[in-house]
């Protein structure tokens, strides 16, 4: 079951109270792929400039990441520079240089067109639609977006929503898209516009899976140390989609378990800068963390409950 | 198993985007008692002025609330006036008039001294200590506090912490008390100062039960309509303590189930102004809502999970 992600492959410079990085591996497709590959092989489609340290990507290939769909073209790679507040609750973008990403026109290699599980990372909704046109018969398509596209390409985004199975966004994005501050009403508003499911990520407060008439909540892993929130949402998506691709299933029970894998990946992601939080994480570690989530949320049964 | 709450009995005037109240039933002890009484009889100790509509309290007595420990003295009752933001995420205090509450010196009636389950609502920690001095042999004492006491009576509060089994506060209060923005470190900091357990309430994001080496999270009930957050935390405490008193148990499994009852009561509380969210709520309704929480958090088991 081919798992495909289309998104940014970037160089991030991040400042937090606990340290900083310069031109480190970043971008939605990279964070997604590193997480997903703990569960299932993943193909990446993206674009980089001639300055990209492709060798660093290739070093991750043995995990099961196929970078062959990442085009290398003349020019500068996408760069993002940001600074987080003392409590990591907010961040300021210091610089965005699109470089070759500005002319990104995703072209799927033959093998990627047969992908069954597709994640459309946060890129221009027109490009997300063009990816959908190239995929022959997907079983589950999930997409992300951001406030910039909600404001500047709303009509295209609404077209996209009609064609995806799932929207996976932050709570602030769900609120902005729907125009409703109540997150459950916002979720229902989105369900009414196409997707059969909505995942709303709430950072340190976990994430919601909203389906018609039924909601599931997974908390974030209780971490006493958080170093860098960058990419946590994409790592969540990677865990979520990686689990579904591995199990080749899209029913509610599997989606709920996929939420746990997503939350686990989010917790690894924030535990280190760029993708370092995943260093040394084995499948056994992941399964243990997943079991920890089961305990974290477990309501012990009793005669008069449940 | 006597359940006792000591706290404020107030008249609240609340403005929200959805309506307003004037001199309506309020105060921590009132919100606590109305919620707890759905599960177990509850005794209230507090103080009101001659202007208090005691008949309105008495109308709630058939639920199993014993108001006989509420002293009536000459003067004005405690009044609070507040205004919520459009999304109910923040509020501004417009007026606080302590009235007779300023001279409150809790004096437990004989029956209350034998209380086994004791909730010390948010009052001066000196008074909370004086209540503890009057209780003969409690099985579980939980207490609340607020930023005002954390700032003005820190030493007394730290003495109190050594003598209670559980602190139950908002996340902002846990952060201020510990001086740590990471909520899990803040929880551990509190555990190191006396209480064996900490409950940290996170509003629309649910609540955490932090024990040494183990954490439990319960989300908030997914509500599409929220009218008035006032008293939700006290209603949570009422559900939590009411369940423990009913079951007469304080082990981890019961505490986790108590968290569910607390969250259920919080959801009723915010669904109406003052205590109106509880009108018409039966035990059967409550049990159904509790079962809904079980589904909301249920991670379906699979061979490779759990």
Interface residues (C-beta under 8 A of the other chain):
Chain A: X86 X87 X181 X182 X183 X184 X185 X188 X202 X204 X205 X206 X208 X214 X215 X216 X217 X218 X219 X222 X223 X224 X225 X226 X253 X254 X256 X257 X260 X287 X290 X291 X293 X294 X295 X296 X297 X298 X299 X300 X302 X304 X305 X306
Chain B: X86 X87 X181 X182 X183 X184 X185 X188 X202 X204 X205 X206 X208 X214 X215 X216 X217 X218 X219 X222 X223 X224 X225 X226 X253 X256 X257 X260 X287 X290 X291 X293 X294 X295 X296 X297 X298 X299 X300 X302 X304 X305 X306
